[in-house]
Amino acid sequence: MENLWLADVLARPAPESVRFLSRADVVECLAGIDVVAAVKDALVSHHFGRTILPSEAYLSWTNRHGAYSRSIGMPGAVLENGTEGAYGMKIINASVSNPEFGLERAGGLGLCFDPRTARVTAVMEVGVLSAVRTAAVTAIAVEAAGYRATRSLAVVGCGTQARVHLALLLTRCPDLGRITLCDVRGPVAESLAAELAARHPGVSFSVAATPAEAMAGAETALFLTTVAEGYVQPEWVRPGSLLVNVSLGDLTDEVLTGASALFVDDVQLIVENPRRPLGRLVNEGRIAAKVREDRPSITATLGELLAGDIVAERPDTGYVVVNPFGLGILDVALFGAVLRRASGADIGQALELV
Ligand SMILES: NC(=O)c1ccc[n+]([C@@H]2O[C@H](COP(=O)([O-])OP(=O)(O)OC[C@H]3O[C@@H](n4cnc5c(N)ncnc54)[C@H](O)[C@@H]3O)[C@@H](O)[C@H]2O)c1
C-alpha cells in the first residue's frame, strides 16, 4: 500500500542537521579538555544556583535472562556565566547481563540542545564520557575531603569505572604507592592489576580475595561494583579512611549512619530516590538532610566544600563517606565542552534531519 497522502504533509522547512560524535570522536575531543576543571566548575555553578537540574526519569525492567535492566533520562542545564552555557540530556541505559555477552554493562547517548531554538544540535556516544565525569567527581571529592595525599587505595569492583578512575587518580594523587584491587570475578581484577603494573612501574598493585582484605590496607576505598544490597561491615573500615560509594550500593546502613562526615553531590536528588540506600535512610529519618547534633546527617555537598563554605578534616578514628549520586548537569557541561571542540575542529559527522 502506498501512502500517497504523506506527500502532502512534507513541508519545506530550512535544512537542519545534528552533529553525530562516535566514541572515538568524543575521546578525541575529551583529550583536549581539562575534564576535572570542567566538572568542578559545574559543581560550583550548581552550588550557586546557576544550573537547572530536573528530577531523573527512571525506567527499570527484568530482561529475558532475568537480569536487572534500566534506562535513566537525565536532563540538565548549566546557565551562562561569562562562558557559554550548556543545555542537554543524558540517556544512560544498562543491563547487568551485558558483560556475559561481551557488551559493556552501561551505554547511552548524550544530547546537546541549542539554548535559543531548543533544537537537538548534537548526539554523542556517552559510555566513556560518563565514566570520565564520574571519575572526575571522585577525584574532586578525594581532594576536597582532604585525601589528595592518599598513599594507599582499595578498588572494589574492577569494571569500566575502575579502569577510568584508576587512570585519572594515578595522575592526580602523586603519593599513591599501593593499590589493591578486588572483584568477584578474580581474573578481571588480576588482569587489570597486571595491565596497570606494566604502565605504572613505581606503584605496587595487588589483588585481594575479599573487600575486607582490600580495605584493611587502604586510606581510601572506592566502591565500583554493581551490588544491589550493602555488605560492607563497620569493622572492615580502617580508622581515618575515606570511602567513596560510587555504586551507591556497597555500604550497609550501619556504615552510612556511622560516618564521621558524609559528603554528597546533591541533597535533593538523594531525597527523591529512596530506592538507593542513602535516600531511603534520609526518608526514614535515620540520616538528616542537614547537619544536626542529635543524629547522623549529611555534612555538606561537594559544592559547599569547593566554595569554601565548609572545610573538611580528616578524622583520626572515624571515617568519611562520599556518596556521589551522579548529576546530569555534569555530563551536560562536558557535552557542551565536547561540542565546542568538535565544532572548532570539525570532528564528527553531520546527520541531516530535514
Ligand atoms: N554514582 C555515579 O555517578 C555513577 C555513575 C556511573 C556508574 N555508577 C555505578 O558504578 C558501578 C560500576 O559501574 P561499571 O560501569 O564499572 O560496571 P561494570 O559492570 O563494568 O563493573 C562492575 C564490576 O564489579 C564487579 N562486582 C560485582 N559485584 C561485586 C562484589 N560484590 N564484589 C566485588 N566486585 C563485584 C563485577 O564483577 C564487575 O567487574 C555501577 O554500580 C554503576 O551504577 C555510578
The ligand as an ORCA input file, in Angstrom:
! r2SCAN-3c Opt
* xyz 0 1
  N      27.328      7.473     41.212
  C      27.539      7.718     39.949
  O      27.589      8.869     39.499
  C      27.747      6.573     38.996
  C      27.983      6.844     37.635
  C      28.223      5.764     36.783
  C      28.225      4.454     37.280
  N      27.949      4.260     38.597
  C      27.930      2.918     39.170
  O      29.262      2.395     39.196
  C      29.197      0.984     39.268
  C      30.225      0.368     38.357
  O      29.914      0.641     37.013
  P      30.751     -0.060     35.826
  O      30.256      0.572     34.559
  O      32.186     -0.056     36.121
  O      30.204     -1.549     35.926
  P      30.904     -2.857     35.365
  O      29.824     -3.866     35.203
  O      31.768     -2.522     34.199
  O      31.871     -3.300     36.569
  C      31.393     -3.721     37.813
  C      32.387     -4.709     38.389
  O      32.008     -5.014     39.742
  C      32.219     -6.397     39.962
  N      31.412     -6.818     41.113
  C      30.072     -7.013     41.166
  N      29.706     -7.362     42.411
  C      30.835     -7.374     43.167
  C      31.104     -7.629     44.537
  N      30.132     -7.994     45.390
  N      32.379     -7.542     44.982
  C      33.384     -7.226     44.115
  N      33.181     -6.957     42.802
  C      31.935     -7.034     42.337
  C      31.850     -7.038     38.646
  O      32.406     -8.343     38.513
  C      32.426     -6.031     37.634
  O      33.758     -6.353     37.281
  C      27.739      0.628     38.914
  O      27.049      0.294     40.116
  C      27.167      1.900     38.349
  O      25.774      2.025     38.521
  C      27.731      5.283     39.456
*
